[in-house]
Amino acid sequence: MSRMVGWLATASLCALLLLTGIAHAQKQGGTLRVTHRDNPPSASIHEEATISTDMPFMAVFNNLVVFAPGAKQNRLEAVVPELATSWEYSDGDRTLTFKLRDGVKWHDGKPFTAADVKCTWDTVSGKVDGKMRKNPRKSWWFNIVDIVVDNPLQVTFHLAAPQPSFLVMLSGGFSPVYPCHVPATQMRTHPIGTGPFKFVEFKQNESIKLARNPDYWKPGQPYMDAIEYTIIPNRSTAVLALEAGKFDMNITGELTPELVKDVQAHVPTMQCLVQPSNTQGNLLINRDKPPFDDARIRKALALSIDRKAFSEILSRGIFNIGGAMLAPPEGLWGWTKEFMETVPGYGADVTKSREEGRRIMRELGYGPDKMLQLKVSTRNIPDYRDSAVLLIDHMKNVFIQGELEPLDSSVWYARLLKKDYAVGMNVQGTGIDDPDVMFFENYTCDSERNYTAYCNKDLEKLFHQQSQMKDYEARKKLVWQIDRTLQEDGARPVVYQGQGGTCWWPSVKGLHLAVNSIYNHWRLDDVWLER
Amino acid sequence: MLSYLIRRLLLMIVTLFGVSIAIFLLLRIVPGNIADILFDSAGLIDPAEKKKIIADLGLDLPLPMQYWQWLNGLLHGDLGFSYVSEKPVIDEILPRIPITARLAGLAMTFAIAAGVPLGVISAVRQNSKLDYALRVLSLSGLSMPAFWLGLLILMACVRWFGTIPIYDRAPETFGAWLAMLAIPAAAVGFRSSALIMRLTRSSMLEVLRQDFVRTAKSKGLSDTAVTYDHALRNALLPVITTIGVETAFLLGGLIVTETVFNIPGVARFLVEAIRWRDYPMVQNLVMFIAVVVVTVNLIVDLLYMLVDPRIRYSE
């Protein structure tokens, strides 16, 4: 026993020395300079669905819980406390109680309390009108029945059903705690948070400046004095400026794999990571409008797609192929290659799939002399347009003649909403690699982001069933089946899963990027500069 | 002269009134509005929320009422609020005007300082090797788009000098301003300088063949005096007209140059505002540009008198 105590004491001492050593290695000061791709629509993370807002402003806030900064994958096991110090499930996992950190202050000096947590989730779940202009992730919080402030340092979420992913969704970059006392208008222009960096300035189309929060609740952190995002819409200028050393890193996921190669060829010391960008190219098929109200034509269209060709042409084979869920090894819930082979249209033998597609079309009276004529609508943006052109080429293999209809971004969603399209080529992103996020945001009958209005009540029951499952392996199997049904039904056939690059100079230390999301690791309180 | 000025000023008011109607209507003819763009940035939101945004911003009011609200505000110095930043338009525009004004001023200075003398030299030494070289240079200036030239300059700077001349923070001294804007100004002014050079050359060639030039030479005046005091002054009239027109065209060049060199001026800002359908911002910026253009044209017309005493703006 005494020998064991001795081992423990030695191990503890070593761990302490190691930690002290690490702490000493981190350098205080400096400004992290980052290139930004465009003007964020606003500074309010809860009102936006873009990395343009999420990345620069995540450092202003804290969440209740967060993915451990060093964790390679964003997953339930990697969730660690942030503004909460601990959490506890009760009532058959229908009640989730958080104990909150004491002494935390908002950047304007007011104390953070449980009331802030309640009003944040009352607003984003749509229970109260928080005067936000937009609420794009209302569907995430379908399971919240009530939020009760037990005392200023304890808050309880009452859920309609057990939901293991609830903690995962609370951990993402899109789930910061907002201050109750600051109106939504101000949060869009001058956000107040509890995070490691205070908001200083947001000059439209020019820059975003954050400064170190000296009262941050983590002693000694953050290490950097400031962060400056410079908005450079021209990608060539941004890349050249990064290579010239004018900036320390680029906005995440913005560089194409080819550009990353170029940057590393010009600056061999540059650290770069190409990772899934949580975006996917998919087909929107208007199932309410002939001829796609016929499931057979939807199937034939889906069978015409050569996903490997998309990946090869758009990214020299770097884009992943998969269903709705992000493919492994980066993704937690995506199909294995073996399973994917069993899904119609995903098999390696594209010729066979297309032959099957042609057979279906012949049965319906189409052929080389009588092609089905339709328009392929898409946003007039290169990423969208390129994919749409490839799609038109592939569709010819099953006797469908497409004509490209590029649409201005301002009318794209309005057209989707009115169901004024036949086939659309779409690119969409999701914040967290989780089935609850993916299914409830995009495929439930009443979700606002369910562009195609795909509605399968039986499948929706399975969405809820998987949402309540605790056993990861069993849940994954069910998720695969759901994903398979979504692809077979042509709900929104996934064509490719995008990848994007992030590069930074070696002087940026302590930056850890998880492989299955670009949205969740921009707190930057443990990043330092070694210049 | 006074009556001419009054007439021109009245005409300016009518022109600006026409521009205000045109920009107001054109913006509303273009598909989509700010609510659609906000939808776009959020992926898709509740149509009820969209309706609320439209009502909050007064976009559901009849068009004549919207126009009157804007015009009335404009006449009282109230430019309204930006739909995107939710800040007063004046606060967004004012800091950007000096940046673009400096860039435009420097670009025009470069264009005139390079274009006129080189045009004169090219004319005086017609068909010499120098003339051919300058003509090739001017042709390349007219053929190269400003954004392409800008990118070439940036690439050359990064590869050869390891630095990049883009805007990353506001320079604090005049010298720093000049250093920062010199390269972008040269890039955007290159085209104008080429045009001015070619016009000066052709105009000079015409004037140099006229009798009064021969008379001046036969009087024994030096070549410099003949060229600059007699010929150039007479050749400048079409060049001045071109400078006036180029000032308006310069804006197009500034949009791409400000984008490539990342300069936060009004030109780049205007494009972004149009993309966002930020009506108050676009309407007021276009009106500002219209005021600048009509004023420059008036100044150019008045300059004719100074250059050519035969021109008189009287009844």
Interface residues (C-beta under 8 A of the other chain):
Chain A: R33 N39 P41 S42 E47 E48 A49 T50 R133 K134 N135 P136 K138 T185 R188 T189 F202 K203 Q204 N205 E206 T230 I232 P233 N234 S236 T237 L240 A241 E243 A244 G245 K246 D408 S409 S410 V411 W412 Y413 A414 L416 L417 Q428 E448 R449 Y451
Chain B: V30 P31 G32 N33 D36 I37 L38 F39 D40 S41 A42 G43 L44 I45 D46 P47 E49 I53 S82 V84 S85 E86 K87 E92 L151 L154 M155 C157 V158 G162 T163 I164 I166 D168 T259 V260 F261 N262 P264 R268 F269 E272 R277
